[in-house]
Amino acid sequence: MLRFAPSPTGDMHIGNLRVAIFNYMVAKQKDVNFIIRIEDTDKERNIEGKDTEILQILEKFALPHDSVSHQSENLHMHQTLAIRLIEEKKAFVCTCTPEQLEADREDAKKNRVAYRYSGRCSYVGAEELAKLKEDKIPFVIRIKTPDAAITNHDLIKGDIVTAPNEVDSFVILRADSTPTYNFACACDDMISGVSLIVRGEDHLSNTPKQKHIKQLLGYEQETEYAHLPIILNTEGKKMSKRDDASSVKWLFKQGFVPDAIANYLILLGNKAPTEIFTMPEALEWFKLEHISKSAAKFDIDKLRFINRMHLGMMDDKRLSSLFGFADTDIGKLAKIYLEEASTLNELEAKIKPIFIPKDFESEWGEQMRIMEKLIADAPMIDTFDEFKSYIMKESGLKGKNFFKPLRLLLTGAEHGPELSDIYPLIKSYLLEVAS
C-alpha cells in the first residue's frame, strides 16, 4: 500500500506532484493499492476547495487511486490512541504554559544548545486528566522520549540514525484535542497499512518521530521509506511559493502539458534510458534506488524542450482540440509551428492570427483586398503552387507586392513557415482565413 498525503493549504507544488507520481508508479509496479489522504487537521491553514483542486490535478496526470479520505475523519481514533499511550505510561500530560516553554527556549539559546523539552511534566499520567478537564486547565499530550536511537533505512538516502534526544518528548495531541501532524500521520499510516512511504526529504526529521509512535503503539508491520531530494530554483535555493514555476497551476497556465511535466519530474535527478517518454513507458524501468541523493535544479528550458517533444507526439486531432478545433489538419498545422514554439500558449499565438480578421489598413492593405476578393470567387484549388499561380495571374501582382500581402492574408504574420506547408492544412478554411 502506498499513499499520497497532501495538505489543502495552497496550490500544488511540483515537488508534491513528483511525490504523487512516484507513489503511483511504485504502487503500479508492486501491484498494490494507491490511496489519497487529504491531511486537513491544520484547520487554520486549510483553504476551501483545495482538496478538490488536488484531485482534479491528479486526474489530469492520469493518476488513478483506490480511495480518498480526509485525515479529520480519523479524529476520534487519534484521540483514543493518544489516551492509550498515556494509560500505558508511554505518553504524559503536559500543562507547561507558553511562557515556561519560551523561557526554556531562551535558556537553550543562551547556552548555545538545541532546545529540548525540560521534562517538567513527565510524571503527570492518566489519573490527572479528569481533574485538569474539570478545572479547565489547558494541557497537551506529549510522547515520551525513546530509550534508544532510531534507525531508518532509506531507499534513497541509506541508513539514517537519530539519537533519542533529537526525537525528544514532542506533542502528539494539542490543547484543543486535535492531533499534531506527526501523530495523525503515523496513526493513519498504521490504520491504512501503508507499507512504503515516498515523500520529500523535508520530512526526514519527521520519520524517526513517526517510527517512534508506531513502535510505542505496538505496530509490527515494517514500513519502508524513500525521501526524495529537494528541487532547487535557478539560484540554487529550495523552490518556494515565490518561484512561479513551483506551482503546477502556473505551468498549466503557461501551456505546459501533463505528459511533459510528468516526463520532466521523473527524469529530474534520475537515471533514464531516454530523455523523452510517457509514464507507462517509464514504469518499465523506473526504480527509486536510481534517484540521485543530491538536490536537482529546476530547468525551465529543459521543460520547454520536453514539452515541445510531447506536443509533437500528440495525436493531431487531440492537439487541434486544445485550440477549439476537431480537425487533424489543424493539429498538423500546429506542429509546423513547433519550430518556433514550445508551449500551448506560444502555439496559440501563432495559430490564432490565421483565423481572426486581418488588418486591411496596413501598407499592404490594397493588395490584400484584391486577393481577398479573388479567393472568395475562386474554385477549390488543391495545391499551393496551383493556388499561387491562380492568384498571381488574376491579380497581376508580383514579387514583394504579391508574397508579402499573401502571407499577411493567410497567416496574419510577416514571417513564419513556408506557405506551401501551411496552405494544404488551411485550404478548407480559406474563406474564413482570407477575410
VENWO-V516508 format. One record per residue. N is the residue number from 1. RES is the residue in one letter. PHI is phi in whole degrees, -180 to 180 (999 if undefined). PSI is psi in degrees with one decimal (* if undefined). BURIAL is I if it has 9 or more other C-alpha atoms within 8 Angstrom, else O. Layout:
BEGIN
((N & RES & PHI & PSI & BURIAL) (N & RES & PHI & PSI & BURIAL))
END
This chain:
BEGIN
((1 & M & 999 & 128.9 & I) (2 & L & -124 & 158.6 & I) (3 & R & -143 & 153.9 & I) (4 & F & -118 & 124.5 & I) (5 & A & -126 & 76.6 & O) (6 & P & -83 & 158.9 & O) (7 & S & -104 & 136.8 & I) (8 & P & -84 & 54.6 & I) (9 & T & -112 & 4.1 & O) (10 & G & 173 & -176.5 & O) (11 & D & -64 & 147.2 & O) (12 & M & -66 & 128.4 & I) (13 & H & -85 & 148.6 & I) (14 & I & -62 & -27.6 & I) (15 & G & -65 & -39.2 & I) (16 & N & -68 & -39.8 & I) (17 & L & -63 & -40.5 & I) (18 & R & -60 & -42.0 & I) (19 & V & -61 & -44.3 & I) (20 & A & -62 & -45.0 & I) (21 & I & -62 & -46.3 & I) (22 & F & -66 & -40.5 & I) (23 & N & -62 & -44.0 & I) (24 & Y & -62 & -45.7 & I) (25 & M & -64 & -43.4 & I) (26 & V & -67 & -39.2 & I) (27 & A & -61 & -40.5 & I) (28 & K & -66 & -43.0 & I) (29 & Q & -65 & -38.4 & O) (30 & K & -85 & -7.9 & O) (31 & D & 58 & 48.0 & O) (32 & V & -125 & 170.5 & I) (33 & N & -68 & 148.2 & I) (34 & F & -124 & 117.6 & I) (35 & I & -118 & 156.6 & I) (36 & I & -112 & 129.9 & I) (37 & R & -125 & 114.7 & I) (38 & I & -82 & 113.8 & I) (39 & E & -88 & 90.8 & I) (40 & D & -111 & 24.2 & I) (41 & T & -77 & -16.9 & I) (42 & D & -88 & 79.3 & O) (43 & K & -59 & -35.0 & O) (44 & E & -67 & -28.8 & O) (45 & R & -98 & -12.7 & O) (46 & N & -63 & 141.5 & I) (47 & I & -115 & 124.4 & O) (48 & E & -58 & 132.7 & O) (49 & G & 92 & -13.8 & O) (50 & K & -68 & -30.2 & I) (51 & D & -64 & -42.4 & I) (52 & T & -64 & -40.7 & O) (53 & E & -62 & -40.8 & O) (54 & I & -60 & -46.4 & I) (55 & L & -66 & -35.9 & O) (56 & Q & -66 & -39.2 & O) (57 & I & -66 & -42.5 & O) (58 & L & -61 & -35.4 & I) (59 & E & -66 & -40.1 & I) (60 & K & -61 & -31.3 & O) (61 & F & -93 & 9.2 & I) (62 & A & 55 & 54.5 & O) (63 & L & -115 & 76.6 & I) (64 & P & -65 & 147.5 & O) (65 & H & -130 & 160.4 & I) (66 & D & -87 & -24.6 & O) (67 & S & -163 & 159.6 & O) (68 & V & -130 & 134.0 & I) (69 & S & -141 & 162.5 & O) (70 & H & -111 & 135.1 & I) (71 & Q & -57 & -34.7 & I) (72 & S & -61 & -20.2 & O) (73 & E & -66 & -22.3 & O) (74 & N & -100 & 16.4 & I) (75 & L & -53 & -47.4 & I) (76 & H & -61 & -38.9 & O) (77 & M & -67 & -40.3 & O) (78 & H & -59 & -46.2 & I) (79 & Q & -65 & -41.7 & I) (80 & T & -62 & -42.9 & O) (81 & L & -70 & -33.6 & I) (82 & A & -66 & -43.5 & I) (83 & I & -64 & -38.3 & I) (84 & R & -61 & -40.8 & O) (85 & L & -64 & -35.7 & I) (86 & I & -65 & -46.2 & I) (87 & E & -63 & -30.3 & I) (88 & E & -91 & 6.6 & O) (89 & K & 61 & 31.7 & O) (90 & K & -103 & -6.4 & I) (91 & A & -144 & 167.5 & I) (92 & F & -146 & 162.3 & I) (93 & V & -88 & 131.8 & I) (94 & C & -120 & 124.3 & I) (95 & T & -111 & 15.5 & I) (96 & C & -57 & 135.6 & I) (97 & T & -82 & 159.9 & O) (98 & P & -56 & -35.3 & O) (99 & E & -65 & -42.0 & O) (100 & Q & -64 & -43.6 & O) (101 & L & -65 & -38.5 & I) (102 & E & -66 & -38.9 & O) (103 & A & -63 & -40.3 & O) (104 & D & -62 & -40.0 & I) (105 & R & -65 & -40.5 & I) (106 & E & -64 & -40.8 & O) (107 & D & -62 & -42.9 & O) (108 & A & -63 & -39.8 & I) (109 & K & -64 & -43.6 & I) (110 & K & -63 & -38.7 & O) (111 & N & -86 & 1.8 & O) (112 & R & 56 & 45.8 & O) (113 & V & -128 & 157.9 & O) (114 & A & -68 & 140.3 & O) (115 & Y & -69 & 133.8 & O) (116 & R & -135 & 150.8 & O) (117 & Y & -63 & 138.5 & I) (118 & S & -70 & -21.6 & O) (119 & G & 85 & 10.7 & O) (120 & R & -55 & -36.4 & O) (121 & C & -110 & 12.5 & I) (122 & S & -64 & -12.2 & I) (123 & Y & -90 & -10.3 & O) (124 & V & -80 & 119.2 & I) (125 & G & -111 & -164.4 & I) (126 & A & -62 & -30.1 & I) (127 & E & -65 & -19.4 & O) (128 & E & -86 & -14.9 & I) (129 & L & -59 & -50.1 & I) (130 & A & -59 & -43.1 & O) (131 & K & -68 & -39.5 & O) (132 & L & -63 & -40.4 & I) (133 & K & -67 & -41.0 & I) (134 & E & -65 & -40.7 & O) (135 & D & -85 & 0.2 & O) (136 & K & 56 & 41.3 & O) (137 & I & -92 & 123.5 & O) (138 & P & -63 & 141.5 & O) (139 & F & -152 & 157.6 & I) (140 & V & -122 & 169.7 & I) (141 & I & -114 & 127.2 & I) (142 & R & -113 & 143.9 & I) (143 & I & -85 & 151.2 & I) (144 & K & -77 & 146.9 & I) (145 & T & -62 & 138.5 & I) (146 & P & -63 & 154.8 & I) (147 & D & -82 & -22.3 & O) (148 & A & -138 & 166.1 & O) (149 & A & -63 & 150.4 & I) (150 & I & -110 & 124.9 & I) (151 & T & -107 & 132.8 & I) (152 & N & -124 & 125.2 & I) (153 & H & -92 & 105.7 & I) (154 & D & -89 & 133.7 & I) (155 & L & -65 & -21.8 & I) (156 & I & -107 & -45.8 & I) (157 & K & -86 & -17.5 & I) (158 & G & 88 & -162.9 & O) (159 & D & -73 & 131.5 & O) (160 & I & -127 & 121.4 & I) (161 & V & -108 & 129.2 & O) (162 & T & -118 & 123.4 & I) (163 & A & -69 & 152.1 & I) (164 & P & -54 & -42.9 & I) (165 & N & -69 & -19.6 & O) (166 & E & -76 & -27.7 & O) (167 & V & -76 & -46.5 & I) (168 & D & 67 & 178.1 & I) (169 & S & -93 & 81.8 & I) (170 & F & -87 & 159.6 & I) (171 & V & -74 & 134.4 & I) (172 & I & -113 & -22.9 & I) (173 & L & -135 & 125.2 & I) (174 & R & -76 & 175.0 & I) (175 & A & -64 & -24.9 & O) (176 & D & -91 & 13.5 & O) (177 & S & 69 & 18.0 & O) (178 & T & -98 & 149.0 & I) (179 & P & -77 & 150.9 & I) (180 & T & -77 & 167.0 & I) (181 & Y & -54 & -52.7 & O) (182 & N & -62 & -38.7 & I) (183 & F & -71 & -48.0 & I) (184 & A & -61 & -42.5 & I) (185 & C & -63 & -47.7 & I) (186 & A & -63 & -44.6 & I) (187 & C & -63 & -44.6 & I) (188 & D & -67 & -37.2 & I) (189 & D & -64 & -36.8 & I) (190 & M & -66 & -47.5 & I) (191 & I & -60 & -39.8 & O) (192 & S & -84 & -16.1 & O) (193 & G & 75 & 37.3 & O) (194 & V & -68 & 125.4 & I) (195 & S & -103 & -20.7 & I) (196 & L & -142 & 128.3 & I) (197 & I & -115 & 115.3 & I) (198 & V & -108 & 122.5 & I) (199 & R & -157 & 177.1 & I) (200 & G & -73 & 157.2 & I) (201 & E & -71 & -8.7 & I) (202 & D & -68 & -9.2 & O) (203 & H & -95 & 3.4 & I) (204 & L & -56 & -38.2 & I) (205 & S & -75 & -18.8 & O) (206 & N & -81 & -29.3 & O) (207 & T & -58 & -49.9 & I) (208 & P & -62 & -33.6 & I) (209 & K & -66 & -42.6 & I) (210 & Q & -70 & -36.0 & I) (211 & K & -65 & -38.8 & I) (212 & H & -62 & -43.8 & I) (213 & I & -60 & -47.3 & I) (214 & K & -63 & -40.7 & I) (215 & Q & -63 & -44.8 & I) (216 & L & -68 & -27.6 & I) (217 & L & -85 & 0.2 & O) (218 & G & 79 & 23.3 & O) (219 & Y & -78 & 123.0 & O) (220 & E & -103 & -16.1 & O) (221 & Q & -67 & 134.1 & O) (222 & E & -75 & 132.3 & O) (223 & T & -116 & 126.0 & O) (224 & E & -92 & 154.8 & I) (225 & Y & -132 & 147.8 & I) (226 & A & -143 & 117.0 & I) (227 & H & -106 & 116.5 & I) (228 & L & -77 & 136.8 & I) (229 & P & -60 & 152.8 & I) (230 & I & -71 & 162.2 & I) (231 & I & -102 & 129.0 & I) (232 & L & -98 & 151.7 & I) (233 & N & -84 & -174.1 & I) (234 & T & -66 & -20.1 & O) (235 & E & -90 & 2.2 & O) (236 & G & 82 & 15.2 & O) (237 & K & -108 & 159.5 & O) (238 & K & -58 & 131.4 & O) (239 & M & -64 & 133.9 & I) (240 & S & -129 & -177.9 & O) (241 & K & -62 & -20.4 & O) (242 & R & -72 & -18.6 & O) (243 & D & -89 & 113.3 & I) (244 & D & -53 & -43.5 & O) (245 & A & -67 & -8.9 & O) (246 & S & -75 & -17.1 & I) (247 & S & -94 & 127.9 & I) (248 & V & -64 & -38.0 & I) (249 & K & -61 & -39.9 & O) (250 & W & -64 & -41.8 & I) (251 & L & -62 & -40.9 & I) (252 & F & -61 & -44.7 & I) (253 & K & -64 & -28.8 & O) (254 & Q & -80 & -11.5 & I) (255 & G & 99 & 20.3 & I) (256 & F & -86 & 140.5 & I) (257 & V & -98 & 152.2 & I) (258 & P & -53 & -43.3 & I) (259 & D & -60 & -38.4 & I) (260 & A & -72 & -41.1 & I) (261 & I & -62 & -44.9 & I) (262 & A & -63 & -45.1 & I) (263 & N & -54 & -48.9 & I) (264 & Y & -65 & -43.4 & I) (265 & L & -69 & -32.7 & I) (266 & I & -71 & -38.3 & I) (267 & L & -72 & -29.7 & I) (268 & L & -59 & 115.6 & O) (269 & G & 66 & 26.9 & I) (270 & N & -128 & 160.0 & I) (271 & K & -95 & 119.8 & O) (272 & A & -133 & 143.8 & O) (273 & P & -72 & -17.1 & O) (274 & T & -152 & 157.5 & O) (275 & E & -79 & -36.2 & O) (276 & I & -109 & 125.0 & O) (277 & F & -162 & 165.8 & O) (278 & T & -101 & 165.7 & I) (279 & M & -62 & -43.2 & I) (280 & P & -57 & -35.8 & O) (281 & E & -69 & -39.4 & O) (282 & A & -66 & -27.1 & I) (283 & L & -61 & -22.3 & I) (284 & E & -74 & -26.1 & O) (285 & W & -129 & -8.8 & O) (286 & F & -65 & 134.1 & O) (287 & K & -142 & 131.7 & O) (288 & L & -58 & -36.1 & O) (289 & E & -65 & -16.8 & O) (290 & H & -89 & -5.1 & I) (291 & I & -75 & 136.7 & I) (292 & S & -62 & 146.7 & I) (293 & K & -77 & -17.1 & O) (294 & S & -90 & 156.1 & O) (295 & A & -64 & 149.5 & I) (296 & A & -112 & 142.0 & I) (297 & K & -92 & 131.9 & I) (298 & F & -73 & 129.3 & I) (299 & D & -124 & 102.0 & O) (300 & I & -64 & -31.0 & O) (301 & D & -68 & -37.6 & O) (302 & K & -65 & -42.0 & O) (303 & L & -63 & -38.9 & I) (304 & R & -61 & -42.9 & I) (305 & F & -62 & -47.2 & I) (306 & I & -64 & -37.9 & I) (307 & N & -63 & -42.0 & I) (308 & R & -61 & -41.2 & I) (309 & M & -63 & -41.8 & I) (310 & H & -72 & -34.3 & I) (311 & L & -64 & -37.2 & I) (312 & G & -69 & -27.5 & O) (313 & M & -85 & -14.4 & O) (314 & M & -68 & 146.4 & O) (315 & D & -56 & 133.7 & O) (316 & D & -58 & -44.8 & I) (317 & K & -67 & -39.6 & I) (318 & R & -65 & -41.2 & I) (319 & L & -61 & -41.9 & I) (320 & S & -63 & -31.4 & I) (321 & S & -65 & -24.3 & I) (322 & L & -73 & -10.5 & O) (323 & F & -116 & 15.3 & O) (324 & G & 88 & 15.3 & O) (325 & F & -115 & 173.3 & I) (326 & A & -141 & 56.2 & I) (327 & D & -138 & 120.5 & I) (328 & T & -56 & -37.9 & I) (329 & D & -63 & -36.4 & I) (330 & I & -70 & -32.8 & I) (331 & G & -64 & -42.2 & I) (332 & K & -65 & -37.4 & I) (333 & L & -60 & -44.5 & I) (334 & A & -60 & -39.4 & I) (335 & K & -68 & -27.4 & I) (336 & I & -61 & -37.5 & I) (337 & Y & -80 & -3.2 & I) (338 & L & -67 & -12.4 & I) (339 & E & -66 & -25.6 & O) (340 & E & -115 & -8.1 & O) (341 & A & -134 & 153.7 & I) (342 & S & -126 & -14.3 & I) (343 & T & -128 & 166.9 & I) (344 & L & -62 & -38.2 & I) (345 & N & -62 & -43.9 & O) (346 & E & -69 & -36.2 & I) (347 & L & -66 & -43.2 & I) (348 & E & -61 & -37.2 & I) (349 & A & -66 & -23.1 & O) (350 & K & -87 & -39.4 & I) (351 & I & -84 & -37.8 & I) (352 & K & -56 & -45.1 & O) (353 & P & -59 & -22.0 & I) (354 & I & -67 & -34.7 & I) (355 & F & -107 & 10.5 & I) (356 & I & -108 & 159.5 & O) (357 & P & -54 & 138.8 & O) (358 & K & -86 & 162.0 & I) (359 & D & -91 & 104.0 & O) (360 & F & -92 & 8.4 & I) (361 & E & -98 & 2.3 & O) (362 & S & -77 & 178.5 & O) (363 & E & -66 & -18.0 & O) (364 & W & -102 & 11.2 & I) (365 & G & -59 & -40.2 & I) (366 & E & -63 & -46.8 & O) (367 & Q & -64 & -37.5 & I) (368 & M & -64 & -37.9 & I) (369 & R & -64 & -40.6 & I) (370 & I & -61 & -47.2 & I) (371 & M & -67 & -37.8 & I) (372 & E & -57 & -46.3 & I) (373 & K & -66 & -40.3 & O) (374 & L & -64 & -41.2 & I) (375 & I & -66 & -38.2 & I) (376 & A & -63 & -31.1 & O) (377 & D & -99 & -6.1 & O) (378 & A & -78 & 153.3 & O) (379 & P & -74 & 170.4 & O) (380 & M & -68 & 125.1 & O) (381 & I & -118 & 125.2 & O) (382 & D & -73 & -49.9 & O) (383 & T & -102 & 155.5 & O) (384 & F & -68 & -37.9 & I) (385 & D & -61 & -42.3 & O) (386 & E & -66 & -40.8 & I) (387 & F & -63 & -46.5 & I) (388 & K & -61 & -45.2 & O) (389 & S & -63 & -40.2 & O) (390 & Y & -64 & -48.9 & O) (391 & I & -67 & -38.4 & I) (392 & M & -65 & -44.2 & I) (393 & K & -66 & -45.7 & O) (394 & E & -72 & -31.0 & O) (395 & S & -90 & -26.1 & I) (396 & G & 77 & 6.3 & O) (397 & L & -85 & 146.9 & I) (398 & K & -142 & 164.6 & O) (399 & G & 54 & -136.2 & O) (400 & K & -62 & -32.8 & O) (401 & N & -70 & -10.7 & I) (402 & F & -105 & -55.3 & I) (403 & F & -69 & -38.8 & I) (404 & K & -64 & -53.6 & I) (405 & P & -66 & -30.7 & I) (406 & L & -65 & -44.2 & I) (407 & R & -62 & -44.2 & I) (408 & L & -62 & -37.3 & I) (409 & L & -71 & -38.1 & I) (410 & L & -86 & -28.9 & I) (411 & T & -122 & -17.2 & I) (412 & G & 75 & 9.6 & I) (413 & A & -136 & 153.0 & O) (414 & E & -79 & -23.9 & O) (415 & H & -133 & 160.6 & O) (416 & G & 158 & -167.8 & O) (417 & P & -62 & 166.5 & O) (418 & E & -60 & 135.0 & O) (419 & L & -63 & -28.0 & O) (420 & S & -65 & -26.4 & O) (421 & D & -83 & -33.5 & I) (422 & I & -79 & -41.5 & I) (423 & Y & -54 & -48.1 & I) (424 & P & -59 & -24.0 & I) (425 & L & -92 & -14.5 & I) (426 & I & -118 & 1.3 & I) (427 & K & -61 & -31.4 & I) (428 & S & -75 & -9.0 & O) (429 & Y & -111 & 12.7 & O) (430 & L & -55 & -41.6 & I) (431 & L & -64 & -34.2 & O) (432 & E & -76 & -42.6 & O) (433 & V & -66 & -48.7 & I) (434 & A & -89 & 62.7 & I) (435 & S & -151 & * & O))
END
